[in-house]
Amino acid sequence: MVSGSKTKSGDAISPDVLSTSGDSSRVDELADLGKTTESVEKCHRTIGYARVSTNLQELRSQVDALQKCGVPRDLIFTDKISGAKDSRPGLDACLKELRDGDVLLVWRLDRLGRSVRHLVQLVEELQKKGVGFRSICDGAIDTTSASGELVFMIFSALAQFERRLISERTKAGLAAARARGRMGGRRKIEHFHPKVLTAKSLYRDRTMEISDICKTLGISRSTLYRYVSLGETKTTP
């Protein structure tokens, strides 16, 4: 039976102290383990995004589907806005929240991207951040799996093909227009155009600052001066 241990100086150490010391060490180990587990859990979150085009439509079905897939309600970001809009507050906040190890889950592909090209750009950005992407209704799209990533590579190739096709059609259209004597680009504005007449009137009136005139008409300073000079005849000394 051990009554206690001794230090180098010969003083005895109480068994209670040994027990307390052991418990303290175990608590520290458990705390470290808890922190590690918590860290792992934080690095593997599934974050959802849902969108409808108008306020008359409901997000409920999409949100329910995301929650059934295990996404917490506080990690589901939403937008009630057209997919054609460049800025979507909910999507911007969602992309800001995502970090390495997370997975972005959407109900359907068209809820995320405005076009195939835009969708490919978004997912490529996610991959650079170490974020996976999955779609509930489009089960084959899952960049966290090898087969899903292969399918998305096909999507990417199609987007590139679409860009090249548009470029070729544009070039062919411009070539055909030039052959008919028409030049491409914006149509030249005439001096009698209402916007030009308004610009001239405001400029000559001198009651508004140049910057205010430009802001009112939605034009740049150089465009304003070009409008003012339209139709003016140059006199030679």
VEXKEVEX-543158 format. One record per residue (C-alpha): x, y, z negated. Coordinates in nm, 2 decimals, m for minus. Layout:
<drenbas>
DRENBA       X       Y       Z
DRENBA       X       Y       Z
...
</drenbas>
This chain:
<drenbas>
DRENBA       X       Y       Z
DRENBA    0.00    0.00    0.00
DRENBA    0.14    0.33    0.11
DRENBA    0.10    0.61   m0.14
DRENBA    0.26    0.87    0.08
DRENBA    0.56    0.97    0.29
DRENBA    0.86    1.17    0.20
DRENBA    1.04    1.45    0.36
DRENBA    1.41    1.48    0.39
DRENBA    1.41    1.67    0.06
DRENBA    1.23    1.38   m0.11
DRENBA    0.89    1.56   m0.17
DRENBA    0.59    1.33   m0.11
DRENBA    0.33    1.41    0.16
DRENBA   m0.03    1.33    0.06
DRENBA   m0.21    1.08    0.28
DRENBA   m0.49    1.34    0.31
DRENBA   m0.25    1.57    0.47
DRENBA   m0.14    1.30    0.72
DRENBA   m0.51    1.23    0.80
DRENBA   m0.59    1.59    0.85
DRENBA   m0.28    1.64    1.07
DRENBA   m0.39    1.34    1.28
DRENBA   m0.75    1.46    1.31
DRENBA   m0.62    1.81    1.41
DRENBA   m0.40    1.65    1.68
DRENBA   m0.70    1.45    1.81
DRENBA   m0.92    1.75    1.82
DRENBA   m0.66    1.93    2.03
DRENBA   m0.64    1.64    2.27
DRENBA   m1.02    1.63    2.30
DRENBA   m1.03    2.01    2.36
DRENBA   m0.77    1.98    2.63
DRENBA   m0.96    1.69    2.79
DRENBA   m1.28    1.90    2.78
DRENBA   m1.11    2.19    2.95
DRENBA   m0.97    1.96    3.22
DRENBA   m1.32    1.80    3.27
DRENBA   m1.48    2.14    3.28
DRENBA   m1.22    2.26    3.53
DRENBA   m1.28    1.96    3.76
DRENBA   m1.65    2.01    3.74
DRENBA   m1.61    2.38    3.84
DRENBA   m1.40    2.28    4.14
DRENBA   m1.67    2.05    4.28
DRENBA   m1.98    2.26    4.29
DRENBA   m2.26    2.24    4.55
DRENBA   m2.39    2.58    4.63
DRENBA   m2.70    2.64    4.84
DRENBA   m2.82    2.90    5.09
DRENBA   m3.17    2.95    5.22
DRENBA   m3.32    3.21    5.46
DRENBA   m3.65    3.31    5.62
DRENBA   m3.69    3.57    5.88
DRENBA   m3.97    3.78    5.73
DRENBA   m4.13    3.87    5.40
DRENBA   m4.44    3.68    5.52
DRENBA   m4.25    3.35    5.51
DRENBA   m4.18    3.15    5.20
DRENBA   m3.84    3.02    5.07
DRENBA   m4.00    2.77    4.84
DRENBA   m3.97    2.46    5.06
DRENBA   m3.60    2.53    5.13
DRENBA   m3.52    2.60    4.77
DRENBA   m3.70    2.28    4.66
DRENBA   m3.51    2.07    4.91
DRENBA   m3.18    2.22    4.79
DRENBA   m3.27    2.15    4.43
DRENBA   m3.36    1.79    4.51
DRENBA   m3.01    1.76    4.64
DRENBA   m2.87    1.86    4.31
DRENBA   m2.81    2.23    4.36
DRENBA   m2.88    2.44    4.04
DRENBA   m3.13    2.72    4.10
DRENBA   m2.88    2.98    3.99
DRENBA   m2.64    2.87    4.26
DRENBA   m2.89    2.90    4.54
DRENBA   m2.86    3.23    4.74
DRENBA   m3.14    3.35    4.95
DRENBA   m3.22    3.61    5.22
DRENBA   m3.55    3.73    5.37
DRENBA   m3.40    3.88    5.69
DRENBA   m3.37    3.80    6.06
DRENBA   m3.08    3.57    6.14
DRENBA   m2.98    3.82    6.41
DRENBA   m2.87    4.08    6.15
DRENBA   m2.50    4.11    6.10
DRENBA   m2.52    4.19    5.73
DRENBA   m2.71    3.95    5.50
DRENBA   m2.67    4.04    5.13
DRENBA   m2.76    3.68    5.01
DRENBA   m2.51    3.52    5.25
DRENBA   m2.24    3.77    5.17
DRENBA   m2.28    3.70    4.79
DRENBA   m2.29    3.32    4.86
DRENBA   m1.96    3.34    5.06
DRENBA   m1.80    3.54    4.79
DRENBA   m1.90    3.29    4.52
DRENBA   m1.76    2.99    4.71
DRENBA   m1.41    2.87    4.62
DRENBA   m1.18    2.58    4.69
DRENBA   m1.35    2.24    4.63
DRENBA   m1.71    2.37    4.66
DRENBA   m1.96    2.25    4.92
DRENBA   m2.21    2.48    5.09
DRENBA   m2.54    2.32    5.15
DRENBA   m2.82    2.45    5.38
DRENBA   m3.16    2.32    5.47
DRENBA   m3.10    2.35    5.85
DRENBA   m2.82    2.49    6.07
DRENBA   m3.02    2.78    6.21
DRENBA   m3.06    2.91    5.85
DRENBA   m2.69    2.99    5.84
DRENBA   m2.56    3.09    6.18
DRENBA   m2.70    3.34    6.43
DRENBA   m2.57    3.13    6.72
DRENBA   m2.35    2.83    6.78
DRENBA   m2.05    3.05    6.81
DRENBA   m2.13    3.24    6.48
DRENBA   m2.20    2.91    6.30
DRENBA   m1.86    2.77    6.41
DRENBA   m1.69    3.08    6.30
DRENBA   m1.85    3.06    5.95
DRENBA   m1.77    2.70    5.90
DRENBA   m1.41    2.75    6.02
DRENBA   m1.38    3.03    5.76
DRENBA   m1.51    2.79    5.49
DRENBA   m1.26    2.52    5.59
DRENBA   m0.98    2.77    5.55
DRENBA   m1.10    2.83    5.19
DRENBA   m1.12    2.46    5.12
DRENBA   m1.50    2.46    5.12
DRENBA   m1.71    2.18    5.27
DRENBA   m2.03    2.23    5.46
DRENBA   m2.34    2.01    5.48
DRENBA   m2.69    2.04    5.63
DRENBA   m2.99    1.86    5.49
DRENBA   m3.20    1.83    5.81
DRENBA   m2.89    1.78    6.03
DRENBA   m2.74    1.48    5.85
DRENBA   m2.46    1.44    6.10
DRENBA   m2.32    1.78    6.01
DRENBA   m2.11    1.71    5.70
DRENBA   m1.75    1.84    5.70
DRENBA   m1.67    1.66    5.38
DRENBA   m1.68    1.33    5.58
DRENBA   m1.46    1.22    5.87
DRENBA   m1.75    1.15    6.10
DRENBA   m1.93    1.47    6.01
DRENBA   m1.61    1.67    6.08
DRENBA   m1.59    1.50    6.42
DRENBA   m1.94    1.61    6.51
DRENBA   m1.86    1.96    6.41
DRENBA   m1.55    1.96    6.63
DRENBA   m1.78    1.87    6.92
DRENBA   m2.00    2.17    6.82
DRENBA   m1.69    2.39    6.82
DRENBA   m1.59    2.27    7.17
DRENBA   m1.95    2.35    7.29
DRENBA   m1.92    2.70    7.15
DRENBA   m1.59    2.75    7.33
DRENBA   m1.75    2.61    7.65
DRENBA   m2.04    2.86    7.60
DRENBA   m1.80    3.15    7.57
DRENBA   m1.62    3.05    7.88
DRENBA   m1.94    3.00    8.07
DRENBA   m2.07    3.35    7.97
DRENBA   m1.73    3.51    8.07
DRENBA   m1.74    3.33    8.41
DRENBA   m2.10    3.44    8.48
DRENBA   m2.02    3.80    8.38
DRENBA   m1.71    3.81    8.61
DRENBA   m1.91    3.65    8.90
DRENBA   m2.19    3.91    8.85
DRENBA   m1.95    4.20    8.85
DRENBA   m1.78    4.07    9.17
DRENBA   m2.12    4.03    9.34
DRENBA   m2.22    4.38    9.24
DRENBA   m1.89    4.53    9.37
DRENBA   m1.95    4.34    9.70
DRENBA   m2.29    4.52    9.72
DRENBA   m2.12    4.86    9.65
DRENBA   m2.23    4.88    9.29
DRENBA   m1.98    4.93    9.01
DRENBA   m2.02    4.78    8.67
DRENBA   m2.03    4.96    8.34
DRENBA   m2.27    5.21    8.19
DRENBA   m2.48    5.42    8.42
DRENBA   m2.36    5.78    8.45
DRENBA   m2.57    6.03    8.26
DRENBA   m2.69    6.34    8.45
DRENBA   m2.69    6.70    8.34
DRENBA   m3.07    6.71    8.34
DRENBA   m3.10    6.42    8.10
DRENBA   m3.32    6.52    7.79
DRENBA   m3.04    6.43    7.55
DRENBA   m2.79    6.64    7.74
DRENBA   m3.03    6.94    7.75
DRENBA   m3.09    6.90    7.38
DRENBA   m2.71    6.89    7.31
DRENBA   m2.65    7.20    7.51
DRENBA   m2.93    7.39    7.34
DRENBA   m2.81    7.30    6.99
DRENBA   m2.45    7.38    7.08
DRENBA   m2.54    7.73    7.23
DRENBA   m2.77    7.81    6.95
DRENBA   m2.48    7.81    6.70
DRENBA   m2.71    7.75    6.40
DRENBA   m2.58    7.40    6.33
DRENBA   m2.23    7.27    6.27
DRENBA   m2.08    7.05    6.54
DRENBA   m2.07    6.75    6.30
DRENBA   m2.45    6.80    6.23
DRENBA   m2.53    6.81    6.60
DRENBA   m2.34    6.49    6.66
DRENBA   m2.51    6.32    6.36
DRENBA   m2.85    6.43    6.48
DRENBA   m2.80    6.31    6.83
DRENBA   m2.60    6.00    6.73
DRENBA   m2.30    6.09    6.95
DRENBA   m1.94    6.15    6.90
DRENBA   m1.77    6.50    6.91
DRENBA   m1.61    6.42    7.25
DRENBA   m1.94    6.30    7.39
DRENBA   m2.10    6.63    7.28
DRENBA   m1.84    6.84    7.46
DRENBA   m1.88    6.62    7.77
DRENBA   m2.26    6.67    7.76
DRENBA   m2.21    7.05    7.72
DRENBA   m1.97    7.06    8.03
DRENBA   m2.21    6.86    8.25
DRENBA   m2.34    7.06    8.54
DRENBA   m2.12    7.36    8.47
DRENBA   m1.94    7.50    8.76
DRENBA   m1.57    7.58    8.72
DRENBA   m1.46    7.92    8.82
DRENBA   m1.11    7.98    8.96
DRENBA   m0.94    8.31    8.87
</drenbas>
